[in-house]
């Protein structure tokens, strides 16, 4: 089990890299609180859509 916390607020590319690295290392998901909630509504939805694209590329067995 690999747990990764989002950490301080960062841009989309940095967070997507963090998510990709976590999933490549065997993670089953990500916990990104402030990196979602401290954005505007539409920006949050777009960011989460990008995260979903990464997660679906790493299905758990």
C-alpha positions in Angstrom: 0.0 0.0 0.0 1.4 3.4 -1.0 -0.1 6.5 0.5 0.6 9.9 -0.9 -0.7 13.2 0.6 -1.1 16.1 -1.7 1.0 18.6 0.3 1.0 22.3 -0.3 -0.9 23.9 -3.1 0.8 23.4 -6.4 0.0 23.7 -10.1 -1.7 21.1 -12.2 1.4 19.8 -13.9 3.2 19.2 -10.5 0.2 17.5 -9.0 -0.4 15.3 -12.1 3.3 14.3 -11.9 2.9 13.4 -8.2 -0.2 11.3 -9.0 1.5 9.5 -11.9 4.6 8.7 -9.7 2.4 7.5 -6.9 0.4 5.2 -9.2 3.6 3.9 -10.9 4.9 3.0 -7.4 1.8 0.9 -6.7 -0.6 3.4 -5.3 -4.3 2.7 -5.4 -5.3 6.4 -5.4 -4.4 9.8 -4.2 -5.5 12.2 -1.4 -5.5 15.8 -2.7 -7.5 18.0 -0.4 -6.4 21.6 -0.7 -5.2 21.1 -4.3 -8.9 20.5 -5.1 -10.8 22.7 -2.6 -8.6 25.8 -2.9 -9.6 26.2 -6.5 -12.7 27.7 -8.1 -15.5 25.3 -8.8 -14.9 24.8 -12.6 -11.1 24.7 -12.1 -11.5 22.0 -9.5 -13.7 19.9 -11.8 -11.2 20.2 -14.6 -8.3 19.3 -12.2 -10.2 16.2 -11.0 -11.0 15.2 -14.5 -7.2 15.2 -15.2 -6.6 13.1 -12.1 -9.2 10.6 -13.2 -7.4 10.2 -16.6 -4.3 9.2 -14.7 -6.1 6.8 -12.3 -7.9 4.9 -15.1 -4.5 4.2 -16.7 -3.5 2.3 -13.5 -6.3 -0.1 -12.7 -6.0 -2.1 -9.5 -6.2 -5.8 -9.7 
